[in-house]
């Protein structure tokens, strides 16, 4: 695993930080040539994508058009030391499929969880117009980082910051609510260059072990939404069931934030569980990855992307989580 917080070719620039004054922005740009070449190679090997066993019908949502915004949250799974080629968890095997899925879908706003230096080349290959906020804050661990990735051709970040989900949110890597790994959120205020509207973005990854850390972390996320004081989108891996957990109640109970899965005009996939752990997704299993939005946001379509890729050696899941997606518009 590459644990360097500043791998070759990545520039950490001045980021216009907000009042927290935390974090780093990745301003790396690449051309479309690499992604196109990689997709060509995959196509030439007979690889196909399917959703719960179907053949590849193309992207679920694809690039947003007009005033729409394409949202995605995806835990890309921190590379595990000691895994070998051929194993489900092996990052070297998974990386081309992460690239392929992202290159097909082209989200406007992408919340990533468990990001490490090992992922950065793949992300730049798949989404060359994107910039990343939040990587390289504190010590890289097996928990990775939650990262806000956004299309810089569409959104202009006005101010942003990063804070730890703890009793001392400005202290790097702080913890203390029963969580072994430091947890955090990344926030931004951005201007949509198509509409001129300002929107808030919050990306997080709540703890996987401590319920207290999840609940108190959810309160800090909810407080951040109030602080942004504008139409806001909250994206993340919450490690808690939508509709049936205290963190979900903390975030949605007062009606300020709505679940885009349930509020969408159309749900274009079954209600797959979002943590199949490299197995086939199951209808009705827990949705622990969510996209939330304030009332100024309308949701046209929502989806849980159970894409897997097939080759001569069998099927390959890009990650142990399924991406969750939505097509939204500010009203």
Secondary structure, DSSP 8 states (H G I E B T S, - for coil): ----SS-TT--EE---B-TT----EE-----SHHHHHHHHHHHHTT-EEEETT------SS-S--TT-EEEEEEE-----TT--TTSTT-HHHHHHHHHHHHHHH--SEEEEEEE-GGGHHHHHHH-TTEEEESTT-S---TT-EEEEEEETTTEEEEEEEEEESSSSTTSTT---SS-SS--EEEEEEEEETTT--EEEEEEEE--SS-HHHHHHHHHHHHHHHHHH-SSEEEEEE-SS-TTSSHHHHHHHTTSSEEEHHHH-SEE-S--B-S--TTS---BTS---EEEEEETTEEEEEEEEE-EEEEETTEEE-S-SS-EEEEEEEE-
